[in-house]
Amino acid sequence: MEKAAGNPLFDGVYNQKIEAAVSQTLGKPYRIDSLKSTPRGMHKCAVFSGTLGVSTPYEVFVKLGRDRKQSPDQFRIEAWQLDYLREYSPMATPKVLGLLLEEDLPLLILEAVPAVEPQSRQDWEQIAQALASLHRVTNDRCGLETHTYLGVFRQDNTWKDSWAEFYGECRLRDTMSLAIKAGNMTAESRGAVEKLIQRLPQIAPEPESFSLLHGDPWIANLLFTGTKVVAIDCGLYYGNREIDLTTTELFKPMPPVFLEAYSYFYPLEPGYHERRDLWKINQWLGHVTLFGERYMGTLMEAVNRYL
């Protein structure tokens, strides 16, 4: 059994609870045989291998909460989003097998996804088609019926009729308030972002429709199995699909074939390439909140481009 330093999931104290939750959800006894660590960002995670029923191999992915204050709500919202996607969109998601919130630290138990690295042009085309299909699910307003999370940040999804208003108030101003609270915004940078928010109705045209957005669709959150694309770690809301597309460029950029294929399955609106950095500003505000001066230059370069 693989060991992972500092990961309580490897101590065995959660095994019985995991087995019980999976058994109850799937209606067959589940027994854990081994586990391995997996890098999944802010939480301690592990993949548990075991036997379902008499002899069926079955793996589950388990995420351990960081604290008793925010993690239960994060996990509850994460599970809700996976169920929402499965019900209202063509996007595949892992099955939620257990949500244990009445614990010292909460657990989220999901069906494990056997992901592989996309290699061929056809692989990237399939990923592009999956995201385009998600974006074709639309609403007549921006927002969502509940808040969601983008990493550690709680996202305000209050319904709005205008994308410029939603992006300005529920994203830029809301995220900037966190950067201000962290002490990482100067009066000059704050004034520039405020000016940008006021300009949004002139520089951010309303899209033809408000798409259901993944919210954080870089490649680590669009798992490719070789036959399908599975969405994880979402931050759902209805909005301008262009902001989802710019997120695919931020951390581990998709190859050019991805955007080419996406444009084939769901043609882009005129002017997309000129607006790309505008939609990245909310991400840079989040990075300034977490890391301070390190990302201030990137943030202000993007802001000043649209002033």
C-alpha positions as CSV (number, residue, x, y, z in Angstrom):
1,M,0.0,0.0,0.0
2,E,1.4,3.4,-1.1
3,K,2.1,5.8,1.7
4,A,1.6,9.6,1.6
5,A,3.2,11.7,4.3
6,G,0.8,14.0,6.1
7,N,-2.3,12.5,4.5
8,P,-4.8,11.2,7.2
9,L,-6.6,9.1,4.6
10,F,-3.7,6.7,4.7
11,D,-4.1,6.1,8.5
12,G,-7.0,3.7,7.9
13,V,-9.4,5.5,10.3
14,Y,-11.8,6.4,7.5
15,N,-11.9,3.1,5.7
16,Q,-14.9,1.7,7.5
17,K,-16.9,4.9,6.9
18,I,-16.0,4.9,3.2
19,E,-16.9,1.3,2.8
20,A,-20.2,1.8,4.4
21,A,-21.1,4.9,2.3
22,V,-20.2,3.2,-1.0
23,S,-22.0,0.0,0.0
24,Q,-25.2,1.9,0.9
25,T,-25.2,4.0,-2.3
26,L,-24.4,1.2,-4.7
27,G,-26.5,-1.5,-2.9
28,K,-23.6,-4.0,-2.8
29,P,-20.9,-4.6,-0.1
30,Y,-17.7,-2.7,-0.8
31,R,-14.3,-3.7,0.7
32,I,-11.1,-1.6,0.4
33,D,-8.0,-3.5,-0.6
34,S,-5.4,-0.7,-1.2
35,L,-5.1,3.0,-1.9
36,K,-2.8,5.5,-3.6
37,S,-2.3,9.3,-3.3
38,T,-3.3,11.6,-6.0
39,P,-2.5,15.4,-6.4
40,R,-5.8,17.4,-6.2
41,G,-5.0,20.9,-5.2
42,M,-6.0,22.2,-1.8
43,H,-7.4,19.0,-0.2
44,K,-5.9,15.7,0.9
45,C,-7.1,13.1,-1.5
46,A,-6.7,9.4,-2.3
47,V,-7.9,6.7,-4.6
48,F,-9.2,3.6,-2.9
49,S,-9.1,0.3,-4.8
50,G,-11.4,-2.5,-3.6
51,T,-14.0,-5.1,-4.4
52,L,-17.7,-4.4,-5.0
53,G,-20.0,-7.4,-4.4
54,V,-18.3,-10.7,-4.8
55,S,-15.5,-9.9,-7.2
56,T,-15.9,-6.7,-9.1
57,P,-12.9,-4.3,-8.9
58,Y,-14.0,-0.8,-8.1
59,E,-12.1,2.4,-7.3
60,V,-13.4,5.4,-5.4
61,F,-11.9,8.9,-5.1
62,V,-12.0,10.5,-1.6
63,K,-11.4,14.1,-0.7
64,L,-10.8,15.1,2.9
65,G,-11.9,18.5,4.1
66,R,-9.4,21.1,5.3
67,D,-11.5,22.5,8.2
68,R,-14.9,22.2,9.9
69,K,-15.9,25.8,8.9
70,Q,-15.8,26.0,5.1
71,S,-15.2,22.5,3.8
72,P,-18.6,21.1,4.6
73,D,-20.3,23.8,2.5
74,Q,-17.7,23.4,-0.3
75,F,-18.3,19.6,-0.4
76,R,-22.1,20.0,-0.3
77,I,-21.9,22.5,-3.2
78,E,-19.5,20.3,-5.1
79,A,-21.7,17.3,-4.9
80,W,-24.8,19.4,-5.9
81,Q,-23.0,20.7,-8.9
82,L,-22.1,17.2,-10.2
83,D,-25.7,16.1,-9.8
84,Y,-26.8,19.3,-11.6
85,L,-24.5,18.7,-14.5
86,R,-25.7,15.2,-14.9
87,E,-29.4,16.2,-14.8
88,Y,-29.3,19.4,-17.0
89,S,-26.4,18.9,-19.4
90,P,-24.8,16.3,-21.6
91,M,-21.5,16.6,-19.6
92,A,-20.5,13.4,-17.8
93,T,-19.5,13.6,-14.1
94,P,-18.4,11.1,-11.5
95,K,-21.1,9.6,-9.4
96,V,-21.4,11.0,-5.9
97,L,-21.0,8.0,-3.6
98,G,-21.0,9.6,-0.2
99,L,-21.0,13.0,1.5
100,L,-20.1,12.7,5.1
101,L,-20.4,16.1,6.8
102,E,-20.9,15.0,10.5
103,E,-17.3,14.2,10.9
104,D,-14.2,15.7,12.6
105,L,-13.2,16.5,9.0
106,P,-15.8,16.1,6.2
107,L,-15.4,13.5,3.4
108,L,-16.5,13.6,-0.2
109,I,-16.6,10.2,-1.9
110,L,-16.8,10.0,-5.7
111,E,-16.6,7.4,-8.3
112,A,-12.9,7.3,-9.5
113,V,-12.3,8.4,-13.1
114,P,-9.7,6.4,-15.0
115,A,-8.2,9.5,-16.8
116,V,-5.5,9.4,-19.5
117,E,-3.5,12.2,-21.1
118,P,-5.1,13.4,-24.4
119,Q,-2.6,12.8,-27.2
120,S,-4.1,13.0,-30.6
121,R,-6.0,15.7,-32.5
122,Q,-9.1,13.5,-32.1
123,D,-8.7,13.5,-28.3
124,W,-8.6,17.3,-28.2
125,E,-11.5,17.6,-30.6
126,Q,-13.5,15.4,-28.3
127,I,-12.7,17.6,-25.3
128,A,-13.6,20.7,-27.3
129,Q,-16.9,19.2,-28.3
130,A,-17.8,18.3,-24.7
131,L,-17.2,21.8,-23.5
132,A,-19.2,23.3,-26.5
133,S,-22.0,20.9,-25.7
134,L,-22.1,22.1,-22.1
135,H,-22.1,25.8,-23.3
136,R,-25.2,25.1,-25.5
137,V,-27.2,24.6,-22.3
138,T,-28.5,28.1,-21.7
139,N,-30.5,30.4,-19.5
140,D,-32.1,33.8,-20.0
141,R,-30.2,35.3,-17.0
142,C,-26.7,35.2,-15.6
143,G,-26.1,33.5,-12.3
144,L,-27.3,30.3,-10.5
145,E,-29.7,29.4,-7.8
146,T,-26.9,28.9,-5.3
147,H,-23.4,30.2,-4.6
148,T,-20.5,28.0,-5.8
149,Y,-16.7,28.0,-5.3
150,L,-13.7,28.8,-7.4
151,G,-10.9,27.2,-5.5
152,V,-11.1,28.7,-2.0
153,F,-13.2,31.6,-3.1
154,R,-17.0,31.6,-2.6
155,Q,-18.7,32.9,-5.8
156,D,-21.7,35.1,-5.6
157,N,-24.1,33.9,-8.3
158,T,-27.0,36.3,-7.7
159,W,-29.2,36.4,-10.8
160,K,-28.6,39.3,-13.1
161,D,-30.1,40.2,-16.5
162,S,-26.9,41.7,-17.8
163,W,-23.5,40.0,-18.3
164,A,-21.7,43.4,-17.8
165,E,-23.5,43.8,-14.4
166,F,-22.9,40.2,-13.3
167,Y,-19.2,40.3,-14.3
168,G,-18.6,43.7,-12.7
169,E,-20.5,43.1,-9.5
170,C,-20.5,39.4,-8.8
171,R,-17.0,38.7,-10.1
172,L,-14.6,41.8,-10.3
173,R,-15.9,43.9,-7.4
174,D,-16.5,40.8,-5.2
175,T,-13.1,39.3,-5.8
176,M,-11.4,42.7,-5.5
177,S,-13.0,43.1,-2.0
178,L,-11.1,39.9,-1.0
179,A,-7.8,41.4,-2.3
180,I,-8.5,44.6,-0.4
181,K,-9.2,42.7,2.8
182,A,-5.9,40.8,2.3
183,G,-4.1,44.2,2.1
184,N,-2.9,43.6,-1.5
185,M,-4.6,46.4,-3.4
186,T,-3.2,49.9,-3.6
187,A,-5.5,52.9,-4.0
188,E,-4.3,53.2,-7.6
189,S,-5.0,49.6,-8.5
190,R,-8.4,49.7,-6.8
191,G,-9.3,52.9,-8.7
192,A,-8.3,51.3,-12.0
193,V,-10.5,48.3,-11.4
194,E,-13.4,50.5,-10.3
195,K,-13.0,52.5,-13.5
196,L,-13.0,49.3,-15.5
197,I,-16.2,48.1,-13.9
198,Q,-17.9,51.3,-14.9
199,R,-16.7,50.8,-18.5
200,L,-18.0,47.3,-18.8
201,P,-21.4,48.2,-20.4
202,Q,-19.4,49.8,-23.3
203,I,-16.7,47.2,-23.7
204,A,-18.4,43.9,-22.8
205,P,-21.2,43.3,-25.3
206,E,-24.0,41.0,-24.2
207,P,-23.6,37.5,-25.6
208,E,-26.3,35.9,-27.7
209,S,-27.2,33.7,-24.8
210,F,-26.0,32.8,-21.3
211,S,-24.3,29.5,-21.3
212,L,-23.9,27.0,-18.5
213,L,-20.3,27.4,-17.5
214,H,-17.9,24.8,-16.0
215,G,-16.3,27.7,-14.1
216,D,-12.8,26.3,-14.0
217,P,-12.3,24.3,-17.2
218,W,-8.5,23.8,-17.4
219,I,-7.4,20.3,-18.5
220,A,-7.0,18.9,-15.0
221,N,-10.8,19.5,-14.5
222,L,-11.9,18.0,-17.8
223,L,-10.8,14.4,-17.4
224,F,-10.4,12.5,-20.6
225,T,-10.9,8.7,-20.3
226,G,-10.1,7.8,-23.9
227,T,-13.8,7.5,-24.7
228,K,-15.5,10.5,-22.9
229,V,-14.8,13.7,-21.0
230,V,-15.7,13.9,-17.3
231,A,-16.1,17.2,-15.5
232,I,-14.8,17.7,-11.9
233,D,-14.1,20.6,-9.6
234,C,-16.6,22.9,-11.1
235,G,-17.7,26.4,-10.2
236,L,-21.0,26.5,-12.1
237,Y,-23.1,29.4,-13.2
238,Y,-24.8,30.8,-16.3
239,G,-22.8,33.5,-18.1
240,N,-20.6,34.4,-21.1
241,R,-19.0,31.3,-22.4
242,E,-15.9,33.3,-23.4
243,I,-14.8,33.4,-19.8
244,D,-14.7,29.6,-19.7
245,L,-12.6,29.5,-22.9
246,T,-10.0,32.0,-21.5
247,T,-9.6,29.8,-18.4
248,T,-8.4,27.0,-20.6
249,E,-5.4,29.2,-21.5
250,L,-4.3,30.1,-17.9
251,F,-2.5,27.3,-16.2
252,K,-1.8,24.5,-18.6
253,P,-2.9,25.9,-22.0
254,M,-4.8,23.7,-24.4
255,P,-3.1,23.2,-27.8
256,P,-4.4,25.3,-30.7
257,V,-6.4,22.4,-32.1
258,F,-8.7,22.7,-29.0
259,L,-10.0,26.2,-29.9
260,E,-10.1,25.4,-33.6
261,A,-12.4,22.4,-32.8
262,Y,-14.5,24.4,-30.3
263,S,-15.0,27.1,-32.9
264,Y,-16.2,24.4,-35.3
265,F,-18.7,22.9,-32.9
266,Y,-19.9,26.3,-31.5
267,P,-18.6,29.3,-33.5
268,L,-17.2,32.2,-31.5
269,E,-18.8,35.6,-31.5
270,P,-17.0,38.4,-33.3
271,G,-14.3,40.1,-31.3
272,Y,-13.5,37.2,-28.9
273,H,-9.8,37.4,-29.3
274,E,-9.8,41.1,-28.4
275,R,-11.8,40.4,-25.2
276,R,-9.8,37.4,-23.9
277,D,-7.7,39.3,-21.4
278,L,-10.8,41.1,-20.1
279,W,-12.2,37.8,-18.8
280,K,-8.9,36.8,-17.2
281,I,-9.0,39.8,-14.8
282,N,-11.1,38.0,-12.2
283,Q,-8.6,35.2,-12.0
284,W,-5.7,37.7,-11.6
285,L,-7.6,39.4,-8.8
286,G,-7.9,36.1,-7.1
287,H,-4.1,35.5,-7.5
288,V,-3.4,38.9,-6.1
289,T,-5.6,38.0,-3.1
290,L,-3.6,34.9,-2.5
291,F,-0.1,35.9,-3.6
292,G,0.0,39.7,-3.5
293,E,2.6,41.7,-5.5
294,R,3.7,38.6,-7.5
295,Y,0.6,39.0,-9.8
296,M,-0.1,42.7,-9.5
297,G,1.8,43.5,-12.7
298,T,-0.2,40.9,-14.7
299,L,-3.4,42.2,-13.2
300,M,-2.7,45.9,-14.0
301,E,-1.5,45.1,-17.5
302,A,-4.8,43.5,-18.3
303,V,-6.9,46.2,-16.6
304,N,-5.1,49.1,-18.3
305,R,-5.6,47.5,-21.7
306,Y,-9.3,48.1,-21.4
307,L,-9.4,51.5,-19.8
